[in-house]
Amino acid sequence: MKKLLTASILVIGTACSAFAADLRPPLRAAPAPAPVLAPSWTGCYVDGGGGYGLWNIDHFGEVSSPLTPLTSTTTSGGRGALGTVGGGCDYQFSPATGWGNWVVGVFGDYEFMDLHRNFQGSFGPFGGEEKESSAWAVGGRIGYLVTPNVFTYFNGGYTQTRFDQINFALTFTGTPVAIIGAHDYHGWFVGGGTEISLSGFFGMPLPAGLFLRSEYRFATYSGADLPILSTAGTPIGISENTKPYVQTITTALVYRFNWWGH
């Protein structure tokens, strides 16, 4: 009797297990992870930073009227620090065009500068500090994405810079003798640089749109005939013909508003 009861229990238990298995929902495959979208460089940005700059000015003395060269050409140079702020917009070509790693853009920036050094006058033993105090530029750039987060580019465009007034004094005595007024020069620039995404760098949760840019720029400006004035501000009949060349190296933080947008 006990053997019959035990066998009955085993049969009933096996049948219940089989019935429960039939009631279980079928196993489903885990959902595939969502594809990771590559960031798009299409969009706008702002930037700010600083760096180092240097200028050289080729100059010679001349009679003011009519303009007639009187001395040979010499070169003066200045050095110093600068800050920069700016912004712009880029466009990344669609991969369907076959140009998906190429980016073009437009931008503008302003530099506040302290690039200075002694400017030796062409006509005698006198000189004064020549200072480049500001510059602005507008232009375009084109570049290639080395990786989705690293952009290398070339740029170029129009620029204007300001050199402050020169107060000439005798070299040995420091006695003021003449001045050259402040002047704005107009010209063109070319350059290039690299932008790198800072997201994930340094083990810190930095914003996805934050980048580090390093750039070199060379600018050449049109020459100018600048009258030399007395300390009272009146013309004395002679001028300096001046032509500046400026080089800058800057590093800036860039924030892109829609880094992950498409």
QUIMO-V206715 format. One record per pair of residues at least 6 apart in sequence whose C-alpha atoms are under 8 Angstrom apart, sorted by sequence separation. I is the first residue (numbers start at 1). J is the second residue. D is the distance in Angstrom with one decimal. If there is no record, write none. Layout:
i:j:d
I:J:D
I:J:D
This chain:
i:j:d
62:68:5.1
63:69:6.5
93:99:5.7
94:100:5.0
95:101:7.5
120:126:6.3
121:127:5.3
145:151:4.6
146:152:7.1
169:175:5.0
170:176:6.5
199:205:7.0
200:206:6.7
229:235:4.5
230:236:6.4
62:69:4.1
63:70:6.8
93:100:4.9
120:127:4.3
121:128:7.9
144:151:5.8
145:152:6.5
169:176:4.1
170:177:6.7
199:206:5.3
228:235:6.3
229:236:5.7
61:69:6.1
62:70:4.8
92:100:6.7
93:101:7.1
119:127:5.4
120:128:6.7
143:151:6.7
144:152:5.5
168:176:5.9
169:177:5.3
198:206:6.8
199:207:6.1
227:235:6.6
228:236:6.5
60:69:7.1
61:70:5.5
62:71:6.9
92:101:7.3
93:102:6.1
118:127:6.5
119:128:5.4
143:152:5.3
144:153:6.4
167:176:7.2
168:177:5.8
169:178:7.0
198:207:7.9
199:208:5.1
227:236:8.0
228:237:7.5
60:70:7.5
61:71:5.2
92:102:6.0
93:103:6.4
118:128:5.4
119:129:5.7
143:153:3.7
168:178:5.1
198:208:7.5
199:209:7.5
227:237:7.5
228:238:5.8
60:71:5.6
61:72:7.6
92:103:4.4
118:129:4.3
119:130:5.6
142:153:5.5
143:154:6.2
167:178:6.3
168:179:5.5
197:208:7.7
199:210:6.7
227:238:6.1
228:239:5.1
60:72:5.8
91:103:5.5
92:104:6.6
117:129:5.4
118:130:5.9
141:153:6.5
142:154:5.7
167:179:4.7
168:180:7.9
197:209:7.4
198:210:5.8
199:211:7.9
227:239:4.1
228:240:7.0
60:73:4.6
90:103:6.6
91:104:5.4
116:129:6.6
117:130:5.7
141:154:5.6
142:155:6.5
166:179:5.5
167:180:6.8
197:210:6.2
198:211:5.2
226:239:5.3
227:240:6.4
59:73:5.4
60:74:6.4
90:104:5.6
91:105:6.0
116:130:5.5
117:131:6.8
141:155:4.0
165:179:7.1
166:180:5.1
197:211:4.5
198:212:6.7
225:239:6.3
226:240:5.2
58:73:6.4
59:74:5.6
90:105:4.0
116:131:4.2
140:155:5.7
141:156:6.5
165:180:5.7
166:181:6.5
196:211:5.4
197:212:6.6
225:240:5.7
226:241:6.2
58:74:5.7
59:75:6.2
89:105:5.6
90:106:6.6
115:131:5.6
116:132:6.3
139:155:7.1
140:156:5.9
165:181:4.5
166:182:7.3
195:211:6.3
196:212:5.4
225:241:4.4
226:242:7.4
58:75:4.5
59:76:7.9
88:105:7.2
89:106:5.7
114:131:6.6
115:132:5.2
139:156:5.5
140:157:6.4
164:181:7.1
165:182:4.1
195:212:5.5
196:213:6.6
224:241:5.6
225:242:6.5
57:75:5.4
58:76:6.7
88:106:5.6
89:107:6.5
114:132:6.2
115:133:6.8
139:157:4.0
164:182:4.3
165:183:7.5
195:213:4.4
223:241:6.8
224:242:5.4
56:75:6.5
57:76:5.2
88:107:3.9
113:132:6.3
114:133:5.5
138:157:5.8
139:158:6.2
163:182:5.7
164:183:6.6
194:213:5.6
195:214:6.7
223:242:5.4
224:243:6.5
56:76:5.6
57:77:6.2
87:107:5.8
88:108:6.3
113:133:4.5
114:134:8.0
137:157:7.0
138:158:5.6
162:182:7.2
163:183:5.5
193:213:7.1
194:214:5.6
223:243:4.1
56:77:4.2
86:107:7.5
87:108:5.9
112:133:6.1
113:134:5.1
137:158:5.7
138:159:6.5
162:183:5.8
163:184:6.4
193:214:5.5
194:215:6.7
222:243:6.2
223:244:7.2
55:77:5.4
56:78:6.5
86:108:5.7
87:109:6.5
112:134:4.6
113:135:7.7
137:159:4.2
162:184:4.4
163:185:7.9
193:215:4.1
221:243:6.4
222:244:7.6
54:77:7.2
55:78:5.2
86:109:3.9
111:134:5.5
112:135:6.7
136:159:5.7
137:160:6.5
161:184:5.6
162:185:6.3
192:215:5.7
193:216:6.3
221:244:5.7
54:78:5.5
55:79:6.5
85:109:5.7
86:110:6.2
110:134:7.5
111:135:5.1
135:159:7.1
136:160:5.6
160:184:6.7
161:185:5.3
191:215:7.2
192:216:5.7
220:244:6.4
221:245:6.4
54:79:4.3
84:109:6.9
85:110:5.6
110:135:5.9
111:136:6.0
135:160:5.6
136:161:6.5
160:185:5.6
161:186:6.7
191:216:5.4
192:217:6.7
220:245:4.7
53:79:5.9
54:80:6.5
84:110:5.7
85:111:6.7
110:136:4.3
135:161:4.0
160:186:4.5
191:217:4.1
219:245:5.8
220:246:6.5
52:79:7.7
53:80:5.7
84:111:4.4
109:136:5.7
110:137:6.6
134:161:5.7
135:162:6.3
159:186:6.1
160:187:6.2
190:217:5.8
191:218:6.0
218:245:7.5
219:246:5.1
52:80:5.9
53:81:6.1
83:111:5.5
84:112:6.5
108:136:7.5
109:137:5.5
133:161:7.8
134:162:5.5
158:186:7.9
159:187:5.3
189:217:6.7
190:218:5.5
218:246:5.9
219:247:6.3
52:81:4.6
53:82:6.8
82:111:6.6
83:112:5.4
108:137:5.6
109:138:6.7
132:161:7.4
133:162:6.0
134:163:7.6
158:187:6.1
159:188:5.5
189:218:5.5
190:219:6.6
218:247:4.6
51:81:5.9
52:82:5.9
82:112:5.7
83:113:6.5
108:138:4.3
132:162:5.9
133:163:6.0
158:188:4.6
159:189:6.7
189:219:4.1
217:247:5.7
218:248:6.7
50:81:7.5
51:82:5.4
82:113:4.3
107:138:5.8
108:139:6.5
132:163:4.3
133:164:6.7
157:188:5.7
158:189:6.3
188:219:5.6
189:220:6.4
216:247:7.5
217:248:5.3
50:82:5.6
51:83:6.4
81:113:6.3
82:114:6.1
106:138:7.7
107:139:5.7
131:163:5.6
132:164:6.3
156:188:7.4
157:189:5.6
187:219:6.9
188:220:5.7
216:248:5.8
217:249:6.6
50:83:4.0
80:113:7.6
81:114:5.7
82:115:7.6
106:139:5.8
107:140:6.1
130:163:7.1
131:164:5.5
156:189:5.3
157:190:6.8
187:220:5.6
188:221:6.6
216:249:4.6
49:83:5.8
50:84:5.5
80:114:5.5
81:115:6.4
106:140:4.2
130:164:6.7
131:165:7.9
156:190:4.2
187:221:4.0
215:249:5.8
216:250:6.7
48:83:7.7
49:84:5.3
79:114:7.9
80:115:4.2
105:140:5.6
106:141:6.3
130:165:7.2
131:166:8.0
155:190:5.7
156:191:6.2
186:221:5.4
187:222:5.8
214:249:7.5
215:250:5.4
48:84:5.5
49:85:6.6
79:115:4.7
80:116:6.4
104:140:7.5
105:141:5.3
130:166:5.6
154:190:7.6
155:191:5.2
185:221:6.0
186:222:6.0
214:250:5.8
215:251:6.5
48:85:4.3
78:115:5.6
79:116:5.5
104:141:5.7
105:142:6.5
129:166:5.9
154:191:5.8
155:192:5.6
185:222:6.5
214:251:4.5
47:85:5.7
48:86:6.4
78:116:4.5
79:117:6.8
104:142:4.4
128:166:5.7
129:167:7.0
154:192:4.1
185:223:7.8
213:251:5.5
214:252:6.6
46:85:7.8
47:86:5.3
77:116:7.8
78:117:4.5
103:142:5.8
104:143:6.5
128:167:5.3
129:168:7.9
153:192:5.5
154:193:6.7
185:224:7.8
212:251:7.2
213:252:5.2
46:86:5.8
47:87:5.8
77:117:6.4
78:118:7.5
102:142:7.4
103:143:5.4
127:167:7.7
128:168:4.5
152:192:7.6
153:193:5.6
212:252:6.0
213:253:6.3
46:87:4.1
77:118:7.8
102:143:5.8
103:144:6.2
127:168:4.9
128:169:6.3
152:193:5.9
153:194:6.4
212:253:4.9
213:254:6.9
45:87:5.5
46:88:6.7
76:118:7.5
77:119:7.6
102:144:4.7
103:145:7.6
126:168:6.1
127:169:5.7
152:194:4.4
211:253:5.8
212:254:6.1
44:87:7.5
45:88:5.6
76:119:5.8
101:144:5.7
102:145:6.3
126:169:5.3
127:170:6.7
151:194:5.6
152:195:6.5
210:253:7.0
211:254:4.9
44:88:5.6
45:89:6.3
76:120:7.1
101:145:5.1
126:170:4.3
127:171:6.5
150:194:7.2
151:195:5.1
210:254:5.8
211:255:6.3
44:89:4.0
101:146:7.8
125:170:6.0
126:171:4.8
150:195:5.8
151:196:6.6
181:226:7.7
209:254:7.9
210:255:4.7
211:256:7.9
43:89:5.5
44:90:6.3
125:171:5.5
150:196:4.7
180:226:6.7
209:255:5.4
210:256:6.6
42:89:7.4
43:90:5.5
119:166:8.0
121:168:7.8
149:196:6.0
150:197:6.6
180:227:6.5
209:256:4.8
42:90:5.2
43:91:6.6
74:122:8.0
149:197:5.4
180:228:5.1
209:257:6.5
41:90:6.4
42:91:4.2
179:228:5.9
180:229:6.2
209:258:7.1
41:91:6.3
42:92:5.1
178:228:6.6
179:229:5.2
209:259:5.2
41:92:5.5
71:122:6.8
126:177:8.0
178:229:5.5
179:230:6.2
208:259:6.8
209:260:8.0
40:92:6.8
71:123:7.7
78:130:7.5
178:230:4.5
179:231:6.1
208:260:7.9
78:131:7.5
177:230:6.7
178:231:4.9
177:231:6.1
179:233:7.4
176:231:7.1
55:115:7.4
159:219:7.6
54:115:6.5
61:122:5.3
160:221:8.0
41:103:7.3
53:115:6.7
60:122:6.0
61:123:6.6
59:122:7.8
39:148:6.7
38:148:6.6
39:149:7.7
122:240:7.5
64:227:6.8
84:252:7.8
65:237:7.2
64:237:5.3
63:237:6.2
64:238:4.8
63:238:4.6
64:239:5.4
62:238:5.8
63:239:6.1
61:238:7.2
62:239:5.3
61:239:5.9
62:240:6.2
61:240:4.7
62:241:7.1
60:240:5.7
61:241:6.3
59:240:6.4
60:241:5.4
59:241:5.2
60:242:7.0
59:242:4.4
58:242:5.8
59:243:6.5
57:242:6.2
58:243:5.3
57:243:5.3
58:244:6.5
57:244:4.2
56:244:5.7
57:245:6.3
55:244:6.7
56:245:5.3
55:245:5.5
56:246:6.6
55:246:4.3
54:246:5.8
55:247:6.3
53:246:7.2
54:247:5.4
53:247:5.6
54:248:6.5
53:248:4.2
52:248:5.8
53:249:6.3
51:248:7.2
52:249:5.5
51:249:5.6
52:250:6.5
51:250:4.1
50:250:5.4
51:251:6.1
49:250:7.0
50:251:5.8
49:251:5.7
50:252:6.4
49:252:3.9
48:252:5.2
49:253:6.1
47:252:6.3
48:253:5.6
47:253:5.5
48:254:6.8
47:254:4.3
46:254:5.8
47:255:6.3
45:254:6.7
46:255:5.6
45:255:5.4
46:256:6.9
45:256:4.4
44:256:6.0
45:257:6.0
43:256:7.2
44:257:6.2
43:257:7.1
44:258:7.6
43:258:6.3
43:259:7.5
42:259:7.9
41:259:6.5
40:259:6.1
42:261:7.8
39:259:6.1
40:260:5.9
42:262:7.2
39:260:4.7
40:261:6.0
38:260:7.6
39:261:6.9
40:262:5.8
39:262:7.7
